[in-house]
Amino acid sequence: MRKISKRDWETYQGFYNAILDAIRPPDLMIYLRCSMRTLRQRIKLRGRKMEQDIPLSYLRRLDRNYESWIATYDMGDVLVLESDELDYVHDLVHRLDVMERIEAVFPAAIGCPDC
């Protein structure tokens, strides 16, 4: 978006690539997808003053970038969870459902490396 200088962008890219070379990517990437309405409600509930006035246009652009990134992610398995109605923090049934979905994609997550 050209919000930072070319030099700073190249520095950022250098750090990013160094990190990719230095650490192993996660075995399973879990992407929590939700609608813009839900996202804005969650930001409001979180109550961080500095986040309350984030422009909707910025959030939409960020969402498009995340969607594009996850669509091309190839460093491991990906599990996309639609999270508009998902409350795995407070709802035991939802938590168990998430655990089952993770285990279905990545059996080693339950301590079964030979599964």
Backbone bond lengths (Angstrom), bond angles and torsions (degrees), N, CA, C in turn:
res aa  C-N    CA-C-N  psi(-1)  N-CA   C-N-CA  omega(-1)  CA-C   N-CA-C  phi
1 M - - - 1.459 - - 1.528 111.16 -
2 R 1.318 115.87 -1.72 1.469 122.36 176.89 1.527 113.08 61.36
3 K 1.310 115.84 36.55 1.466 120.98 177.29 1.522 111.38 -88.74
4 I 1.341 116.95 -16.16 1.457 120.22 176.57 1.529 107.65 -122.76
5 S 1.294 115.30 161.00 1.465 119.83 -177.64 1.530 110.26 -67.81
6 K 1.312 114.91 160.38 1.463 120.82 178.20 1.523 110.26 -59.20
7 R 1.331 116.70 -42.53 1.463 121.21 179.62 1.526 110.91 -60.74
8 D 1.349 117.38 -45.85 1.470 120.64 179.96 1.521 111.17 -65.72
9 W 1.338 117.05 -37.60 1.469 120.80 177.78 1.536 110.03 -63.30
10 E 1.321 116.76 -43.29 1.458 120.27 179.25 1.531 110.82 -64.86
11 T 1.339 116.58 -37.23 1.467 120.72 176.30 1.521 109.84 -63.28
12 Y 1.332 116.80 -45.83 1.468 122.10 177.96 1.528 110.18 -58.54
13 Q 1.328 116.86 -47.87 1.463 121.03 -179.73 1.526 110.95 -61.99
14 G 1.330 116.68 -38.41 1.461 120.41 177.31 1.523 112.11 -61.95
15 F 1.342 115.78 -45.18 1.468 119.90 176.94 1.527 110.83 -62.10
16 Y 1.321 116.35 -44.50 1.465 121.34 -179.51 1.531 110.22 -58.31
17 N 1.325 116.02 -48.24 1.467 119.67 -178.61 1.522 111.52 -66.81
18 A 1.329 117.82 -35.60 1.467 120.71 176.70 1.521 110.72 -64.00
19 I 1.312 116.85 -40.27 1.464 121.01 178.05 1.528 110.31 -64.91
20 L 1.334 116.43 -43.94 1.464 119.70 178.23 1.522 111.56 -59.41
21 D 1.330 116.86 -37.31 1.462 120.72 179.75 1.526 112.36 -74.15
22 A 1.341 116.68 -28.10 1.462 121.03 -172.02 1.527 114.12 -88.87
23 I 1.308 117.84 -28.78 1.464 119.35 -176.20 1.525 110.48 -124.29
24 R 1.300 113.66 152.73 1.462 120.38 177.42 1.523 108.98 -78.90
25 P 1.312 118.45 135.52 1.468 119.43 177.48 1.520 110.41 -67.85
26 P 1.311 116.91 160.61 1.469 119.07 179.76 1.522 111.08 -63.43
27 D 1.315 116.06 150.14 1.462 120.53 177.44 1.522 111.31 -69.26
28 L 1.316 115.97 -29.56 1.462 120.93 -179.31 1.521 109.06 -140.19
29 M 1.322 116.33 124.41 1.461 122.42 175.70 1.528 107.38 -98.78
30 I 1.316 116.16 122.49 1.465 121.09 177.76 1.517 107.76 -105.45
31 Y 1.313 115.91 119.41 1.453 122.84 -177.70 1.529 108.17 -108.49
32 L 1.320 116.12 116.34 1.459 121.31 179.63 1.529 108.49 -93.36
33 R 1.305 116.22 108.30 1.460 121.90 -177.95 1.521 108.64 -98.72
34 C 1.326 116.13 140.38 1.464 120.27 174.39 1.515 109.72 -151.76
35 S 1.305 114.89 165.83 1.458 120.60 179.03 1.526 109.96 -72.28
36 M 1.313 115.16 162.85 1.459 120.12 177.63 1.527 110.53 -62.74
37 R 1.306 116.65 -36.04 1.473 120.41 178.47 1.529 111.22 -60.74
38 T 1.337 115.58 -47.79 1.463 120.26 178.81 1.518 110.77 -63.33
39 L 1.320 116.53 -42.22 1.460 120.26 179.22 1.527 111.04 -58.33
40 R 1.305 116.62 -46.38 1.467 120.15 -179.35 1.527 111.43 -65.93
41 Q 1.332 117.24 -36.81 1.468 120.31 176.24 1.528 110.47 -63.32
42 R 1.316 117.05 -41.71 1.462 120.97 -179.68 1.525 111.39 -66.74
43 I 1.319 116.75 -39.10 1.464 120.24 176.76 1.526 109.54 -62.38
44 K 1.319 116.03 -43.19 1.463 120.40 179.76 1.530 110.76 -63.62
45 L 1.333 116.84 -45.38 1.466 120.98 -179.90 1.525 112.53 -64.56
46 R 1.322 116.48 -33.12 1.455 120.09 179.84 1.523 110.46 -65.02
47 G 1.328 115.78 -30.96 1.457 120.31 170.61 1.517 117.20 75.36
48 R 1.302 118.51 16.55 1.465 120.01 177.59 1.531 108.74 -79.18
49 K 1.313 115.98 116.18 1.465 121.34 -174.11 1.523 112.14 -52.96
50 M 1.328 117.02 -43.40 1.462 120.29 -176.57 1.534 112.78 -65.90
51 E 1.331 118.23 -17.43 1.467 121.21 -179.37 1.529 113.42 -94.18
52 Q 1.299 117.85 -13.60 1.466 121.03 -170.96 1.525 113.76 -66.26
53 D 1.316 117.76 -26.63 1.460 120.48 -176.73 1.524 113.28 -108.53
54 I 1.330 117.21 23.79 1.467 119.47 177.38 1.529 107.61 -64.24
55 P 1.322 117.34 125.54 1.470 119.62 -178.78 1.532 112.05 -62.90
56 L 1.307 115.90 140.69 1.461 121.73 178.57 1.524 110.41 -58.06
57 S 1.311 117.79 -37.92 1.471 121.16 179.75 1.529 110.74 -60.57
58 Y 1.330 116.99 -38.22 1.460 120.93 178.03 1.533 110.49 -66.29
59 L 1.335 116.37 -44.66 1.469 119.89 179.68 1.527 111.08 -62.67
60 R 1.306 117.28 -39.51 1.478 120.23 178.40 1.524 111.02 -64.88
61 R 1.326 116.45 -42.55 1.460 120.59 178.60 1.532 110.31 -63.85
62 L 1.314 116.18 -42.87 1.455 121.32 178.15 1.529 110.65 -61.71
63 D 1.326 116.13 -42.76 1.462 121.12 178.19 1.522 110.96 -60.64
64 R 1.316 117.37 -45.05 1.472 120.56 178.44 1.532 110.49 -61.29
65 N 1.321 116.64 -41.23 1.466 119.98 179.47 1.526 111.46 -64.94
66 Y 1.339 116.98 -42.55 1.464 119.85 177.61 1.528 110.85 -64.26
67 E 1.313 117.64 -42.54 1.466 120.90 179.41 1.524 110.82 -61.93
68 S 1.308 116.21 -42.01 1.463 120.80 178.51 1.528 110.41 -64.94
69 W 1.327 116.41 -41.91 1.460 120.78 -178.99 1.528 111.10 -64.77
70 I 1.327 117.05 -46.41 1.464 119.24 -177.12 1.529 111.07 -68.61
71 A 1.325 116.93 -30.27 1.470 120.65 179.17 1.524 111.88 -66.05
72 T 1.326 116.99 -25.24 1.461 120.54 -178.23 1.532 112.48 -109.27
73 Y 1.319 117.71 3.10 1.461 121.23 -178.43 1.522 109.36 -64.85
74 D 1.333 116.07 124.91 1.466 119.89 -176.14 1.528 113.25 -134.62
75 M 1.327 116.95 21.05 1.466 119.60 -178.50 1.522 113.03 -94.78
76 G 1.321 117.23 3.65 1.458 121.26 179.65 1.518 109.68 172.06
77 D 1.318 115.05 -177.63 1.462 120.11 178.16 1.521 110.34 -68.60
78 V 1.335 115.03 149.80 1.464 122.06 179.25 1.519 108.71 -125.66
79 L 1.316 115.42 134.05 1.462 122.12 172.95 1.523 107.10 -120.89
80 V 1.322 116.65 117.19 1.458 121.19 178.97 1.522 107.92 -99.60
81 L 1.320 115.70 123.20 1.465 121.48 178.73 1.516 109.60 -113.27
82 E 1.313 115.82 124.10 1.460 120.53 173.57 1.522 106.13 -74.69
83 S 1.313 117.74 117.11 1.463 119.69 -168.86 1.522 114.94 -111.96
84 D 1.326 118.39 10.48 1.468 119.61 178.35 1.524 112.17 -55.95
85 E 1.321 116.36 -44.02 1.463 121.41 -176.62 1.531 112.15 -106.57
86 L 1.308 116.54 10.26 1.456 121.81 -174.58 1.529 110.36 -95.48
87 D 1.340 116.57 126.06 1.462 121.28 177.61 1.522 108.66 -130.87
88 Y 1.328 115.22 73.04 1.459 120.50 -177.14 1.526 112.88 -73.20
89 V 1.328 117.85 -10.75 1.459 121.21 178.54 1.524 110.88 -78.97
90 H 1.337 117.05 -44.49 1.461 121.22 -174.47 1.521 114.81 -106.18
91 D 1.322 118.36 -14.51 1.465 121.65 -173.94 1.537 109.59 -113.45
92 L 1.321 115.78 112.04 1.458 121.29 -177.75 1.530 112.05 -60.41
93 V 1.316 117.87 -38.60 1.464 121.12 179.57 1.527 109.91 -62.64
94 H 1.332 116.63 -44.08 1.465 120.22 177.69 1.528 110.45 -63.12
95 R 1.331 116.89 -42.07 1.459 121.24 179.98 1.525 110.45 -60.66
96 L 1.324 117.06 -45.08 1.469 120.72 178.63 1.522 110.94 -64.06
97 D 1.335 116.56 -38.65 1.465 120.85 177.83 1.531 110.64 -61.73
98 V 1.319 117.04 -44.36 1.464 120.90 178.53 1.524 109.78 -62.71
99 M 1.318 117.15 -44.21 1.464 120.50 178.93 1.527 110.98 -59.84
100 E 1.328 117.43 -41.80 1.464 121.16 179.03 1.525 111.17 -64.71
101 R 1.321 116.84 -39.90 1.468 120.18 178.42 1.523 111.18 -65.21
102 I 1.328 116.02 -39.80 1.461 119.80 178.23 1.524 109.58 -64.84
103 E 1.318 117.08 -46.33 1.462 121.25 -179.45 1.526 111.78 -62.79
104 A 1.333 117.61 -32.49 1.461 121.04 179.47 1.531 111.24 -67.72
105 V 1.315 116.36 -34.59 1.461 120.95 -179.26 1.520 111.20 -87.62
106 F 1.323 115.24 -34.98 1.464 120.31 -171.76 1.527 109.74 -138.28
107 P 1.331 117.41 82.30 1.478 120.83 -176.16 1.523 114.16 -57.40
108 A 1.331 118.89 -28.49 1.473 120.76 -178.56 1.523 111.04 -65.48
109 A 1.311 117.85 -15.66 1.472 121.06 -179.92 1.530 110.69 -64.70
110 I 1.324 117.95 -20.97 1.473 119.98 179.87 1.515 111.60 -99.13
111 G 1.322 116.25 13.68 1.457 119.80 178.32 1.508 113.47 81.33
112 C 1.296 116.73 28.47 1.461 121.70 -178.60 1.530 108.31 -123.21
113 P 1.330 118.71 76.36 1.462 120.81 -175.36 1.527 114.25 -64.06
114 D 1.340 117.26 -19.32 1.466 119.57 -178.70 1.525 112.41 -95.21
115 C 1.350 117.49 -0.70 1.471 120.80 -178.69 1.508 111.87 -71.03
